[in-house]
Amino acid sequence: IIGFLSSIIGLILTIGSIAIAAKMFPLFKAAKFSINILTILVGILICITASLFISGVSLAITSFAKTYKEAQSSCQALNLIIIAPMMISIMGVEINTAYYLIPIANYTQLLMDIF
């Protein structure tokens, strides 16, 4: 639930920042953004499925841990894997449709394509 709420807050902040940037910065005035109710609903659906997937993987990874510290250290690899698609997109690497088949990269790619 916390992961879903944080992703929804991130989605709201992203939509708000795109709307503000489109009005304030000349770089974004040429770009056309289409944000409608269907786009927002698909974004929420993607946030729900990504949150469920990541929480399920986290439970599977940490279920064999004996202490809280062991569970936390075993989950650090998952945190790095989740951050990787964002870093790849920031570096300007062209992401093609093959990334839709990768479970963690696909929701990042889908949200980038929607917006």
N, C-alpha and C positions, 0 to 999 in steps of 0.2 A: 504494500500500500504506500509506503514511504517512497519507494522508487517510482511508482506511478505518479504520485503527487509532485515529486521533484521534476519528472519529465514533463508533466503538464505545465508546471510553472515555467520551465525552460521554453516550452512551445509558445506560451503566452508572451514571454519576454522576447522571443525571436520575432514573432509577428509584430509586436509593438516596435521593436528596433528597426525592422524593415520599413514599417510605415513612416517612422520618424526620419530615417535615412533617405527615403524616397522624396521627402519634402524639403529636407535641409541641405543635402549635399548634391552638387551638380553631377557628380560621377554616377549617382543612382537615378537621375532624372531620365536618362535614355533607356534604362532598363524597365521592362514592363513586368510588374508583379501581379499575379492573379490570385488573390486570396478570397475565397468564397466559403460558404458553409460546408460544401462537400470536401474542400481541401482541409478544413479544420477537423471535420469528422474523421477523415482518413488519417490525419495526423494523430488524433486521439487514439484511434484503433491501433496504429503502429506503436504508439507509446505503451498501450496496454500489453500488446503481445511481446514487445521487447522487455518490458518489466517482468512479465511472467517468465520469459525464457531466462533472463539473467538471474532472477531469484531462484529458479529451479536449478540452474547450474551451480549457483552459490551453495544451495542446500546440499546438492550432491557432493560438492568438493569438501565442504566443512562437516559433513555428517560423521566422518570417521575421526575427527579431532577429539583429543582428550581434554584440552583446555581451551579457553577463550583465545589465548595468545597463539596457540598452534593453528586454530581456525582462521584467525586474522592473517597470519603469515601465509597460509596456504591460499587465501583469497587474493593476495596481492598480484599474483600472476594473472588472474581474471581481470583485475582492474587495469593492468597494463594492456591486455588484449582489447578491452573495450575502448581505451583511449586511442589505439592505433588508427582506426579509420578516420578519426577527426584529424590526427596529425598528418595523415596522408593527403587529405583534402586541403589542408592549410598549405602544404608544400607545393601545391599546384600540379600534382600528378593526375593525369587523366584517368578517371575511373570509368570502366566500361560496364556493360550489363552482366558480365560474369560475376561481379561482386554481389549480385542478388542471390546467388547460391550459397554465400558464406553467411552463417547465422548471425554473427554480430555486426558485420559490415553492411548487411542488407537493409537494416532499418535506417542507418545513417544515409546510405545512398538513396533510399526511397524518399526520405524527408528532403534531401537536397534536390531531388528531381521534382517533388511536388511544389516546393517554394521557388 
